[in-house]
Amino acid sequence: MSKVEEFEELRPLLFSIAYRILGSVAEAEDAVQEAWLRFDASPTRPDSTKAFLSTTVTRISIDVLRLARVRREAYVGPWFPEPLLTDPYEDPARAAELADSVSMAALLLLERLSPLERAVFVLREVFGFGFDEVAESVGRSEAACRQLAVRARQHMREGRPRFEAERKERDELAARFFDAMREGDMAGLQDLLAADVTMVGDGGGKTPQLARAVAGAANVARLLTAIIPLMARIDVTFEVHEVNGQPGAVFRDREGRVLTVLVPDVADGRIQGVRSVTNPDKLAHLGPVADAWAVHEELKQARRSS
């Protein structure tokens, strides 16, 4: 195969590695593109193109993450990963690991790890690389990588809920949540929410946002049943769509432009959290983005006239 053909065959894997290390679609795509430039510029063909490109994209991603961490410390409001509607990489043998590692909840747990711990965890636990391959990719000894993997697994275990939902249970609960939300069924919503549920949005200071997280089943249900009918009055619609490997919803304005992405977090038989991403920079890869401020003004007018 030509260099281009080899690279394109591996592109889905490279993007999936970079996205799980970075939590950003745009930064992952940039890392993959930089890996291609280095591969294309290399005067010799590596013995293993997969090993060369995996190592290259991993090291680029680690460097980018170190710089991104500084920016994220100054980020306005909560920081969430960029929503991913479709993971381009598939491996039936590791389907569970791939799905679990790309969820919003998992990516936020990965934020707790150091860049090296995160890269080791992603390569070893998600993609099943051998420790010799991991060591080559991150530029550390196998012994050091084993220690990094132990620490990373411990951090991830400590942050996970005690009883994670099975996929079928999660999908059914999420479907009932979106049905109740669409129907304005406050009692139905409240029954699905954990008592201490929180609803939090990531607008990055660039869109209208709740002043603080909304906490408690009654408060979250009340907010959702108040805002969804108002949105419908100004022709904002939502479609249920897989987001980061789990049920979510994409909201669009009357022109079909993306307004926000919303994801419920299901565990212990209840919805534990509701996260939304409205920062236009994090939605641009999904298509044309709505003017959230204009929609906000229309919502205020609809509320006054109701």
Buried (B, 14 or more C-beta within 10 A) or exposed (E): EEEEEBBEEBBBBBBBBBBBBBBBBEBBBBBBEBBBEBBEEEEEEBEEBBBBBBBBBBBBBBEBBEEBEEEEEEBEBBBBBBBBBEBEBEBEEBEEBBBBBBBBBBBBBBBEBBBBBBBBBBBBBBBEBEBEBBBBBBEBEBEBBBBBBEBBBEBBEEBEEEEBBEBEEBBBBBEBBBBBBBEBBBEBBBEBBBEEBBBBBBBBEBBBBEEEBBBBBBBBBBBBBEBBBBBBBBEBBBEBBBBBBBBBBBBBBEEEBBBBBBBBBBBEEBBBBBBBBBBBEBBBBBEEBBBBEEBEEBBEEBEEEE
